[in-house]
Amino acid sequence: MPELPEVEVVRRGLARWVLGRTIDDVDILDVRSIRRHGLGAEDFAGNLVGARVLDVVRRGKFLWMPLAPPAEAGGTATSGGTSGVAPVALMAHLGMSGQLLVKDAGLPEEKHLRVRLTLSAVDDPDAGPLPQELRFVDQRIFGGLFVTSMVSTTDGHPGGLGESPLPLIPIEASHIARDPLDPAFSFDDFFAKLRRRRTGIKRALLDQGLVSGIGNIYADEALWAAKVHYARPTDVMRRADALRLIDACRDVMLRALDAGGTSFDSLYVNVNGSSGYFERSLNAYGREGEPCTRCAADPLFDSLSLIRREMFMNRSSFSCPRCQPKPRNGRW
C-alpha cells in the first residue's frame, strides 16, 4: 500500500497538471470504483461536471481536491465558496493499487481504467497544451473516488499540505492527526499525547490519531536512523529522543520524496507513470541478514551486526541488534 511519500508525489503531480482546471466531463467505466459515493453514479458526475479544482491537498495518506461548484468556478481557493452551498471535495483513496494518471486524450486506455475525468483545455507557456484526461486506474479495486463534504479544521490551520490556506478538511479525514511534513504539525502536541500512551513507540508511530502518514516501511527506517528500538515505552520516552525520532521520520520521507517514493510494487506510479527508487536506499526495511550499514562503517566495531527481522502486528519489523538494542521494559 502506498505510504505518505508516494501519496505526496501524486499530490504534487496533480497540483502541477490539474490545479485550477474545470472538469468538463466524467466517464465511469466501473461503478465499483465510486462505491464510496453513496448517492450513485449520476450524483457523482453531477457534482463534478462544471466544477473547478481549487487545490490538491494531503493529510497523511488522505488525498483530496477541493472543488468550486459551477456557479463559483471563477472564485478563489481561499474563500471556500460564497453561495451558501456546503464546500465539497473529490476524495481519492488509492487502496493497494490505485493510480491517478494524467494523459492526453486519444491515448490507449489502460487495462484497468475505472474512471476518466476530462479537464478543460489549458495552454502552458512552457509545456504547451496540457493533457486533458485525469484517469483513475485500479487493478485490485480496493481504492476509489467519491465526492464528500468538508468541515472546518479544529485548529484553524489548512486542512493539510496543499497549495492554498483553505482551513477545510473532508469529514472522512478529520479524525486523523497531522503528519510530520505538514507545516501545521505541532511537536509539542505530539509529545504530550505520546507520553500519555502506554505502548511501544512503533505502535504509536502507526497510530493515525497521534501522527499520520507513517507506515511500516518508514517507521522502521526512522527508528533505525534515530537508534530507537520499536518496543521503547512511550510513557517514559525523553523529549530529546522523541524529537530526534520525529526529525528522522521527516528526513526519511523527504529523502523518499526526492527519489519519487518507494516502489516495491510495479503498481505504484506517479501521475506520469514513473516508479519510485527509494527502495535502493533503505537501511533497515527488507534487509534481514544483511550488515547494518552504520555499524559496518564504525571503526570501533570489529564484527558485523546483521539486520534482524521480527514479527510485529502481523507484519515484520527490521532493526539492528547493536544500535537498536531491545529495552528491558519494552512494550511489545
Buried (B, 14 or more C-beta within 10 A) or exposed (E): BBBBBBBBBBBBBBBBBBBBBBBBBBEBBBBEBBEBBEEEEEEBBBBBBBBBBBBBBBBBBBBBBBBBBBEBBEBEBEEBBEEEEEBBBBBBBBBBBBBBBBBEEEEEEBEBBBBBBBBBEBEEEEEEEBBBBBBBBBBEBBBBBBBBEBBEBEEEBBBBBBBBEBBBBBEBBBEBBBBBBBEBBBBEBBBEBBBEBEBBBBBBBBBBEBBBBBBBBBBBBBBBBBBBBBBBBBEEBEEEBBBBBBBBBBBBBEBBBEBBBBBBEEBBBBBEEEBBBBBEEBBBBBBEEBBBBBBEEEEEBEEEBBBBBEEBEEEBBBBBBBBBEBBEEEBE
